[in-house]
Structures are given as C-alpha cells and as structure tokens.
Amino acid sequence: MTRRFAIPVGITATGQHYPDRIVTNDELSQMVDTSNEWIMSRTGIRHRRWVEPGTGSSDLGVGALRMALERRGMRADELDAIICCTVTPDMFFPCTAALIQDKIGASNCFGFDMNAACSSFLFGMTTGASLIAGGTVKKVAVVGCDVMTSIMDPTDRNTAVLFGDGAGAVILEQVEEGYGLLDYEHKIAGFGAPFLCMKAGGSLRPATAETVANREHFIYQNGKEVYKNAVREMAEVSRLMLDRNQISPADLALFVPHQANLRIMDAAAKRLELPYERMANNIAEYANTTSATLPTALHQSLEAGKVKKGDLIVFAAFGAGFTWGGSLMRWAV
C-alpha cells in the first residue's frame, strides 16, 4: 500500500549554501597519507568545501534557506515551521532550528532538529509534509546543514577524504492534486550503530580527558559494512516504491541518491537499471555533506534543467544507525 498524504504536498523552492574555501585532494595529501588518485578511484571526490573556524551549521543553513525563500518570493515570517536536519548542531541545545529562525527573522514559526544521520533530510521532508497534510500548517522549511569538519579526524584518511561542509533547503507547501510526494518508505536498524558512529560525547560516554585523548569524538566508520548495506538498501527501497506505484525505472527523470561515495551511488543506480545521466551527482565537487546532500543535489539538477513539472523523482539515502529510506515525488512546479 502506498503512503500518500491526505493532501498533496510538494517542494515549491530550493536553495543551497557552501563555504568559500575549496580543499583539493592534493591539499589533503599534505595532511594525511593519501593522493588524488587514491581518493578519486575509491570515492569519486575531487574537491570539498570547508568552513572557516567559528562557522556553525546554522550559518550555512541560513544561507540555504534565504536562497529558497527568495526563489519562492516568500518572507521568512510567512513560515509556519523550520525542521533543521543535522548531525552537527551548533550545540546540544538550544536546537539549531531556533538559531536559524532567529537569524533569518522567521518570527511566526516553531521548529525542531532532526538527526537521522545521512537520512536526516529524507526523514525531515516526510515529517514536514505530514505536518502540512495534517492541516495545521501551510509552509514548512526543511533545512539540511552540516559542518562535518567539526567532527572529522584530520589524521584518519579513511574518513577525512569523504566529508565536506554545506547546506541545502526546500520549502514545502500544498500543491496540485497528483503532484508532490507520492510515496515513501523509511527504515531504521540499530544493529548498524557500531559500524558508523561517534563513540563518545553523549550521555552514555560523556566527554573525559580519556575520550578526547583516544579521539573518540570524531567520526568512526567501518567502510565495508556501510558500503554493502547502503547499496542494497537504497536500491531495494527505491524499487519497492516504484513497484507498488506501478512505475518503471525507465519512467524516472531523476534519481537523487545520498552523495556518500560514487561507487555506492553507481551501484544503486545500476540495480535500478538507470542510465548514469539520470542520477543526480555532485559528490566530485562537494564530497559527502551528510544532511545537505539530497537538497543540494536536487537544487543543482534543477539549475541544470534536468527536471520539469510532472517529472518523477526518487530520493534515496542511507546513514548511521542504520537509517535508510526513499521518497517518490512528482515535480509540481
């Protein structure tokens, strides 16, 4: 059974924001034992953007949301809610959504943070659509923003080469019947927690001199476990939605996978029998920006003219937890 909303909800505007600093693979090779060839062959990443010290996720999120609002012709005080999707909040509390709300002047809304790792934006989009479908709000901003360099171990070449900083945002509103989010499928499975996590810093293992010395406040990843699960689950959840909506992969205008690793993305697209040109791909220039990968990849695809009104789009993501899922959308604007 499909999971359609009571009223049609879709994306009416998008935006993005990246730091100015571009970090090349050659520059990274001066920090860790790696090379441009090693990184390109294993990840497909050429460049990434890094923030300057003192920049928080809220700063990137504000830039992306401002662009989305401007493109929609909407004032910030017209927003009913802000859902901030991030694994790198400015601080544990208050929520980063509140900081974005204050900086952007969204004086009439509520909001909250959502952390489902690399699936955060996907889950946040469904949550925002559900609020609108419930009839209590009309305009919701979903912002994916992460400063991954704040939790990245610069001495670990297995993770330091993968991540970048950035933000993307969308505006959700009611759209025409038959358009917008048509279906979704979201999953979590806690058995994956040891394979991709930050080992310390939460309530279970608060920060101590020992945890800091052991570098346990940085990203830890078992790449092999993440890879095999990500390829399978992103492809299977996408196929499930297409099958139950009686849609052929050939009918898709765009596949927007989480931009984690080009090999994962390619493998998932091949399982869907999709040609390379129908896959949104910005990993080469921006690396893995976690919560920002889906909205920025969508934004850049729109800018490139790859999507028009009525086109079918599938989003898919996989992240720590494990968390994963997909959304099926008919473009509404």
N, C-alpha and C positions, 0 to 999 in steps of 0.2 A: 504494500500500500504506500502511495506517495505521501509526503509530508507537506502538503500545500497549506498556505496560511489562509485565514478566514477572508482576508482582503489581499489583493496583490501589492507586494512591496518590492521596490527595486532601488537601484543606485541611480541617483539623478546628477551627481557630480563627483569628481575625483581630484585629488591633489597629492603632491609629494614634496619632500624636502630632504636634502642631503648636506652634510658639511662640505666646506670648500676643499679641505685637504684630500688630495688623491695619493694613495700609497700603492706603489707598484710592487710586483713580485721581486724585482731586483732590489728594491729598498728593503723588503722583508728579509731577503737573503743576507743582509748585513746584520740582522738581529738574531736569526736562528739558522740552523744548518739546513738550508733548502736552496732551491734555484727556481727560476722562471719555468724551466722545462718540467721539473718535478711537480710544481703546483698546477701548471696547465694540463698536464697529462692525467692527473688524478682528480682534479676538481673543475676544470674549465674556467677558473678565475684568473683574470689578468690584473685587475685593479680593485680597490675598495676605498671607501671614504671613512676617514677617522675624524672625530671631533677634537677640538682643542680643549685643554683642561678647563673645568668649570662649566661645561655644557651638559645639561641633563636631557633625559628623554623628553621631558615636557617642552623644552625649547625646540626640538626637532618636530614634535607633534603639533605645536602651534603653527610652525611654518607650513606644514602639510595641510592643516585644517583651514588656515587662512586662504590658501590657494583654492581648496574645494569650495569654500563659501563664496569666494569671488567669482568662480566659474558658474556657480549656481545663481548668482545675483541675490544672495541671501545675507542678511545681517546676522552677526553672532547671537544677538539677543532673541532671534527667532527660533533658536534651537531649543528643543524640549529635553534632550538628554545627550550626554557625551559618554561613550564607552571607550576607555583607553585600554588597548591591548598591549601588554608589555611584560617582559621578564626582567627588565632593568628599570624599575621605578626610581624616580629621583630619590626617594627614601621609602622606608617601610610604610610610614603613614605621615601625613595625610596621603590620600590616593593621588596619583598623578593626574587623573581626570580633573580633580579640583584645581590643581595648579594650572592646567591648560585652560579651564573655564575662567579663572581669574585673569590670566594673561591675555586672553582673547576677548574678554568682556561679554561672555555669554551669561547675562545676568538673570535669565529666566529658566534655567535648566537644572536638572540634577545629573548625577553621573557616578561612575564607579570604574575600578580597574578590573581587568580580566587577565588571568595568567593560565594559559594552556600551552605554554612554550610556543613552538613554531606553528601550532594550530590556533593560537590565540585570536588572530584576526578572523579566521573562518568561523570560530565559535561566537565571536563578538558580533559578526554580521547577522548570524541567525538569531542571536539574542535581541539585537536591535530591531530586526524585522518582526519578531514576536511581540515586542512592546507596541509597535505600530499596529499590528494585526489585532491586538487586544483592544484597540480603540481609545486608549488613554493618552497617547502621544501621537504627534504627526511628523516631527522632523528629528531624526537621530543622527548624530555624527559618530562614526566608528573610526578610531584613530589607532593605527599600528605604529609604534615608535620604540626603538631600542638603541641604546648605546652599548653595543656588545663589547667594545674595547674596555669598558669598565669592569668586566668580569672575565676577560680573556688573559690567559697566561702568555706573556710575550716570549717566554722561553720554551713553550711547547709547540713544536712545529706541526703537530697533528691537529691542533685547533687554531693556532694563531693565524694560519693561512686562510681559514674558512670564513671569517666573520668581518662584517663591516657595520657602520652606523648609518641609520636613516629612518625615515618616517613616511607613511602614506596614510591618506584619509579618504573616506567616502561619506556622502550624505545619503541617507535612506529616507524614502517617502513613499506614500501610496502612489501606484502607477496604474496604467490602463489594465483592464482585465486581460488575462492571458500573457502578461509580461511580468518581469521581475523574477524573484526567487520561486522556482517551480518545485524544488525538492531539495532535501539534504539528508545526509547520513553522517553522524558523528559518533566517535568511539573513544573510550579510554581503557587502558590496561596497565595497572600498576606494576606488573611484573617487570616492566621495562625500566623502572626507576634507577636501578644500579648502572644501567648502560649509558645514560645521558643525564647528568645531574650536576648540581653544586653540592659538594659533600658537607659543607659546614656553613654556618651563618644563620640558620633558622632556629626554631625553638628546641629541636631535638639535639642539635650540637651548636650552641651559641659560640660566638667568636671568643677565642682564647689566644694567648701567645702561641700555644702549640698548634692550633689550627691554622693560624697565619703562617707560622714557620713551615708548616707542611704544605702550604699553597693550596689549601682546601676551599678557598673562597673563589676559585676560578672554575671555569667550565671543565668538566670531565666527560670524556666520550669514549665509548667502545665502538669504533667506527664500523667494524664488521657486523655487529648486531644491529646497529642502526640502519645500515645500508640494506640488509636483506629484508628487514621488516618494512622499511619505508617503501621500497619498490613494490613489494607485494600489496601492501595495504592501500597505497594511493591508487594503484591500478584497479584493485578489486572494488573499492568503494565507488570509484568513478563508473566502472562497468555496471555495478548494481543499480545506480541511479538511472543510467541510460536504459538498461533493460526494463526496469519497471515503468518507465515512461515511454517505452517502445520507440526509442530514438537510437539510430545507428551512429557510431563514432564518426562516420563519414559526414554526418549532418552538422557536426560541431564546427563553428567558425574559429573557436579559440579554446585551448586547454591551458589553464593557468595553474601550474604546479608550484608548490613551495620551492624557492630557489636555494636549495641546500647544497647541491652538488650536481654538476651537469650529467654525470653518469647515472645518478638516481633519476633525474628528470627524463633523460633519454630512454632509460629502461622502462619507466612508467608509460611514456608516450608510445613506445613500441608495443607494449602489452595491449594498448587501446587501438593499435593499428592506425595511429595518427601520423601524418607526414610532419616532418620537422618544422616546416614553416607555419604550422598551426599551433605551435607551442610557444607561449609567452616566455621570453628568455632575457633576463637582464643580469644574470649571475656573473658574466665575464667582467662587467664594469663595476658592479656594486657588491659582489660576494653575498654571503648569507646575512641579511639584516633581520632575521627572525620574524617578529610580528609585522614587519614592514614589507616583506617580500611580495605577498599577494596584492596589496593595493598599489604598490609601485609598479609591479609588472603589468597590472591591468591598466594603470594610468598611461604607461609608455606605449602599450598596444593601442590604446585609443588615440594617442597623439600620432601614431604611425598610420592611422586609418585602417586598422585591421578589424574593427568592429563597427557595425551599423545597426540601426534599430531593427529588431526582430531576430538578430543573430543569437544562436545558442552558445553558451559558455559553460565550461565545467571548471570549478576551482577544486584543488586537492592539496592537502597538507599533511605533514607527519612531524611530530615533535616529541620532546621528552615527556615521560610519563609512564608508558607511551600514550600519546594522544594522536588521533588522526581523524580524517573525515573528508567530505566533499560537499559541494553545493552545485546545483544545476540552475542556471539563470537564462532567461530570455531578455536580451538587452532592450531597455524600454525608452531610450532617448536618442 
